Amino acid sequence: MKKFILRVLLLTLLWQISPASAADTPDNAAKIDKLMSQYADCCSFTGTVLVSDHDKVIFKKGYGLANREWNIPNTPEVKFRLGSITKQFTSMLIMQQVARGTIKLDGHLSDYLPYYRHDTGSKVTISQLLSHTSGIPESSDDPKSRLFAELSRSDYTVDDFVKKFCSGDLQFEPGTKYRYDNTGYFLLGAILEHVTGKTYETLLKENIFVPLGMKDSGYDHHADILAKRASGYQQDLAGVVNARYADMPLPYAAGALYSTVEDLYKWDQALYTDKLVPNDLKQKLFTPNLENYGYGWAIRAIPADEPGAGQTMIAHGGSINGFNTLEQRLVGDHDLIVIFNNTPGANLIDMVKGIRAILYGQEPAVPKRWLVPDLGETLVNRGADAAVAQYRELKHTNPQSFNFDERALNQLGNMLLEKGRNADAIAIFKLNVEEYPKSGNVYGSLAEAYAKDGQKQQAITNYRKSLELDPNNQNAANKLKELEQK
């Protein structure tokens, strides 16, 4: 009888131990640490990581330096700029106003911003702004705005900025196409302020950050003394340098927030509840529209050839001067992966995929070295021809150790253009076209280099090829039109 009771107690105890708290959890944490350390060693990753499994945090750690000048390490408490992860907070604020009846999803832009041009504002709905289907052009597509060059220290009020930079002609009939658009989310911030009479920053504090105890999140002001704020860096040809300055009123409701990986875990947990907004409205955030984008979130089923196949993934990334971020929620298993990086270069998508592999009992792919530091040094010391030769040699002799993604050559070419080395940029972009002949993006970059070098016909030819491969490349369309009118 005693043996029977003991056996029942043992079985009950084993049944109560969930996979997230079982003995393999420390093993998974060790595997994640090993993988992230490899990315830090080989692939320019400096940042913080948090992983939760079935609602329980199983791993959080920092890698590299939050501040290189003072040799201060990254830790999970360090605050990073979020970039476009901001959009999910803006969309939640909108849904809270929908719940209160002050905003309607089928209401029109001009209903809430009376000063906005009526011919377009009367066509665009709040839902279309949230889902990037409004047709309103991205402000940075306007060559006259030169946003990050001229407006990085902007004193525009929100309304003045809207009037000057967010009121262009529609690029397509609202609701018919998807085109990722920061301008739409800037407009949503302006709408929130007009409807409530409060600033966007105040709304965030009162309606999200304070209720959820997100004490390490906020609207980033350059002038503020902010404890544990990470510095942002970028890769230059000759090495890592401080990132370009960007004043946060520019990205505003599309990208101006900072946070920690720990605060995003609090946010993740709240999204499984009705604490912030009723469930029916919350689900609209996670309902795919065109191109599987909901309201401030991308939603997709993980394909069969990836770890976690069949799971619904609700995710978003962000990129802003000196920072890139990625957040993936696997809602079926209540898993969360958050990675912040303050020296953009490492492929965060590959990193998250590796962590997912570990969570689902698979072997993660071995990290591949980023090409930019190696080729950048060659470009500085020996020129473009030597860099092209080095690329070919590495791909022939060591294809498994390096990441030959098209973005590396594109980034190198853009660095060269910024330094006025047009001929060298053309050589690098031509190599990229040779390597990726079906990418509209690489033809667009080559066209831009030809245009800056004064080779108008070559620029036109390559912009046309870019549009042939990617008809939705609005920047190429604008540049082509501009060249053909000269």
N, C-alpha and C positions, 0 to 999 in steps of 0.2 A: 504493500500500500504506500509506504514511504517513497519507494522507488518510482511508483506511478505519479505521485504528487510532485516529486522532484522533476520528473520528465516533463510534466505539464507546465510547471513553472519555467523550465528552461526553454521550451518551445514558445511559450508566451513572450518571454524576454527577447528571443531571437526575432519573433514576428514584429515586435514593437520597434526594433532598431531599423530605421529607414536607411536607404542607400546613402543618403547624404551624410549620415552620422556613423556609418559603418567603418570598419577598419581600413577600407581602401581610401577614405577621404584624406588622411595625411599623405598617403602615397600619391594621390592626385595633386595635392598641393606641392609636393616635392617635384613632380613631373612638370607642373606649370612653371615653377621657379627655374628649373633647368632650361626649359624652352625659352622663357623670357630673358634669362641670362645669356643664352646664345644670341638672341636678337640684339641685346645690348652690346655684346662683344663684336659681332660681325656686321651689324646692319643699322648702325646709327640710332638705335632706340634709346631715348632718355625720357623717362616718364613714370607713370604710376599705373597699376593694374589692380582691379578688383574682380573676383569671380564668386558668384553665389550659386549654390546647387540646391534645388528644392527649397528656396527661400533662405537658406543658411549660407552665410559668408564662409567660404572654405579657403580663400586666399586673398591677400592684399599686400602689396609691396611696392616700393619705389626703386627705380634704377637710374643710374647716371646722376647728373647734377641739375638742381633747380636753379642754381646761379653759378655760372662758371667763374666769374671774377672772384667770388668769395669761397668757391669750392664747397658750396652748400648742397647736400644730397637731396634727391627727391624722396619723399615719404608719402604715404597715403593721405596725410593731412595737408599736403601742398595744394594750393589753389591754381587752377589752370583756366585759361580762356577756353570757352566751349565752342566758339564758332556757331555753326548752324544747328547744333543740338538745342540752341536757344529756341528754335521754332516750335518745339513741342510744348514749351512753357507758354509761348504766345497763343498757341492753339487752345490750350487749356483755359487761359483767361477768356478767350472768345466764347468757349462753351459754357463757362460760368455765367457770362452775360446772357447767353441764349437761355440758360436755365432761369434767369431772372426776368426774361422777357424784354430786355433792353436792346438786344440784337437778334435779328432773324437770319438764319442761314441762307434763305432765299431773298433777303433784303439786298438792296443794291448799294454800291460804293457811294454814290451821290446822296443816298438817304442819310448817311452818317457823316459825310464830309461835304457840306453844302457848297463850299468854295470849289470843289473839284469840277473839272470840265464835264458838262452834263452829257455831251454826245457819247463819251465812252463810259463815264461813271454810272450812267443809267442802264448800261448793258451788263456790267460786271457784278456778280453776286459775291457775298461773303464766302460762300462755299467754294467758289472758283478761286478766290484769293488763297484760301486755306490749302487747296489741292493743286496749286500751280497750273491751273487751266484757264486763267483769266485773259490771257493774250496781252496783258500789259508788259511792255518791254523792260528788260533788266536795265537799270540805270547805267551800269558799267558798259553796256553795249553802245552807249552814245559816245562817239569819239570826242565830242566837244566837252564832255564832262570830266574826263581824265580823273576819275574819282580818287584813286589812291595816290596819284601824284599831286593834285592840287587841293584836294579836300581832306587830306589826312589830319589836318588841324582845322576842322570846320567849326564855325560859329553859327551855322544856320539853325534856326528854330525848326522843330518838327514840321510845322505847316509850311514854312518857307522852303524847306527841302523838298517836300511833296510837290509844291507848285513848280519848282525849278527842275527837279530831276525825276519825278515819278509820274509825270503826266503826258507821256509820249503817246503817239498813235498806236492803236491796237495792232498786234502782229498777226492775229488770227481771230476768228469769231469765238467769243468766250464759250468755254465748255466743249470745244471740238478737238483740242489738242492739249497735250501735257508739255510744259516747258518750265524747268526749275527756275524759280524767279525770286530773288531776294527782295525785289521792289514790292512784290505783293505783301510780304510780311512786314515791311516798313509801313505800308499803308494800314495793315491790321493794327499795328501799334498806335498809329495816329487815330484810328477809329476808336480804339479803347479809351484813349485820353479824352476824345470829344464826348463820348457817350457817358463816361463816369465823372468827368471833371477832375480826375486824378492823373498823376504821371504814370507812365508805364512802370517805372521803378517802384512806385508806391503800391501799385496793384499787385506786383509780384510779391512784395514783402507781406502784404496784408492777406492775400488770398492763397498763396502757395508756400512760401519759405517759412513764415512764422508758424502756420498751422502744422507743417510737417517737421518742424524742428531743424530745418536746413540752415543752420547758423553759419555755414562756411560757403554760402552761395549768395550771389548778388549781381547787380549791374556794375560793370567794371568802369571805374573812373580813374584815369591815369594819375590825377593829382592826389588821390587818396593814399594814405599810409595804410597798406593792407598787409597784415601779418601773413607770412608764409605764401606770398605770391610768387609763382614761378616766373622767371624771365624767359622770353621767347628768343629762339635762335634760328638761323637758317644756314644752309650749306652754300658756301661760295666756292668759286673755282679753286681758290687757294686754301680753303678750310672753312671752319664754322665761324660765323660772325653774328653780331646782334641783329635781330630782325628789324625790319623797317617799322617806324612808328606808325600807329594807326589809332586815331581817336575814336572811342566807342560810340559817339552819336552817329557815326557813319553807318555801321551795321545795325545799330539800334535793335528793334524787335526781331530782326532776322539773325542776329549773331553777337550781341553785346554782353552776354553773361559770363560769369566765372563760377566754378564750383570745384568740388573734390569728388574723387571716386566714391568716397563714403557717403556723401550727400546724394549722389545719384542712386545709391542703393536705397536710401530712404524714399526717394522719388519712385523708384521701381516698385517698392512694396506698397506704396500708397495707390499705385495704379491698379492693384488687384482689389481695391476697396471702392466704396462710393463716398469716401470722405470729402473729395473735392467737387464732385459733380455727380448727378444721378447716373445710374448705370446705362440707361438708354442713350444718353448724350455722350457718355464716355466711349461707348462702343462705336460711335460715329468717327471718333479719332482714329480707330483701328480698322475701319472699313475701307478697303482699297477702292480708289477711283481709277482714273486713267494711269497707266504705267505702274500699277500697284502702289500708288501713293495715297495715303489717307489724308488726315489733317495733321501735318507736322511730323508724320512718321511714314517710313517705307514698310510695306507689309508683303511678305512672300512666304511660300512654303519652301523649306530647304530641299533642294533637289536630291535625287537618289544617290548621286555620286559624292555627296558631301556628308560630313559627320552630323548626326542629328536628323537624318533624312526623314522627311514627312512632317517635322515640327513646323509650327507657324512661328516665323521670326518677325518681330517688330523692332525696327532698328533705325538708327540715324547716325551720320557722321558729321564732322565739322572741320573746317579749315579756316584759319585766320593767321595773319602775320606771326610767324614763329611758333605756331601751335597746330596740331591736328588731333582729332578726337574720334572715338568710335564707341558706340553703345549698341549691344545686341541683347534683346530679351527673347528667350525661348519660352513662350507663355504656357505651353503644354506641361512642361516640367518645372516651371517657375525658376528657370535659370537666368542668370544675368552675367554678361561679360562687359566690362568697361575698361577702355585703354585711353589714357591721355599721354600726349607726346609733346615735348617742348623743343625738339630739334627735328622737324619733319623730314622724313626720309625713309624710315622703316615702313614696310607695307603693313598697315594695321589690319587690313582684311585677311592677309595670310596669317598674321599673328592670332587673330580671333578664331580662324579656322583651325589652327593648331590646338588652341585651348579646347574648342568644341570636340576635337578628336579625343583628347584626353578624357573629357567628361563622359564620352560615350564608348570608352574602352578601346580606342584605336590608337595607332602609332601616329604622332604628328609628323608632318613633312619637315625635313631638315631645313632650317633657314638658309637662304641664299644671300650672299653678300651684295650690297647695293653698289652699283657701278660708279655713281657720281664722284665719290671722293678719289678713286683711283684715276679715272679718266680726267677729272678736273685738274689734278696735279700734273698730268701729262700735258694738258692743254696750256697750262701756265708755263711749263718749263720747256716743252718741245713742239708745241703747236698742233694744229688740227690734223694734219696728215699723220703725225705720230699717234694721235688719239684714235683715229680711224683704224690704223694698223693694229693698235693694241686691242681694240674692241674685237676685231676679226680673229686675232690670235687667241684671246681669252675664250671666245665662243667655240673655236676649233679645239683647243687643248683642255679647257676646263669648264665645259658647259653646265656641269651640275653644281658648281660652287657659286656662280653669280646669277643674279636676277637680270635677265635681258629684256625686261618689260620696256615697252616703247616710251614710258614716262621718263626713264633715265636720260635718254638722248634728248628728249624734248626739253627737259630741265636744263641740261647743259647748253643746248642751243639758245635758250632764252637768256641764260646768264651771259653768254657771249654777245647777244644783241644788246643787252643793257650796258655792256662795256664798249659798245661801238665796233666790235669785231665782226662786222657783217659777213665778210667772206668766210671766216671760220664757222660762223653760225650756219651759213648755207651748206658748207661741207658736212656738218653734223646732221642737219635736217635731211640732206639728201641720203645720207646713210640710213636714217630712220625710215624714209620712204622706201628705200630698197629692202629693208628688213620687214616693214609692215605696209605692203602696197595696198591693203584693203582698209586702211584706217583713214577716215576723213580728217581726223585731228592732225595727223602728221603732215598731210598735204597743206592744211591751213597754216601750220607753223612755218613750213617752207615758203609759202606764199608771203607771209608776213616778213620774212627775212629778205626776200627779193624786193618787196615794196620798200623796205627801209634802205635797201642798197640802190634804189632808183631804177631797178629793172622791172618796169611796169608790165610789160607783156608777159614775162615769166610769172609775175605775181598773179595776173589775171588767169593765166592757164592753170595755175595750181589752186587758186580759189575755186575755179570751176570744177576741178577734179575733186576738191574737198566736198563741195555741195553735191556732186554726183554720188559720192559714197555716203554722205550724211546730209540729206536734204533739210534736216532740222538745225543745222549749224547756222544760227542766226548771225553770229559774229562774222562768219565768212560771207554770208549774203550781204551784210551791211558794207563790209570792206570792198567786196566786188563791185557793188553799186557805186560806191564812192570813187573807185578807180576808173570805172567805165565812163563816169561823168566828167572826168578831168580832160 
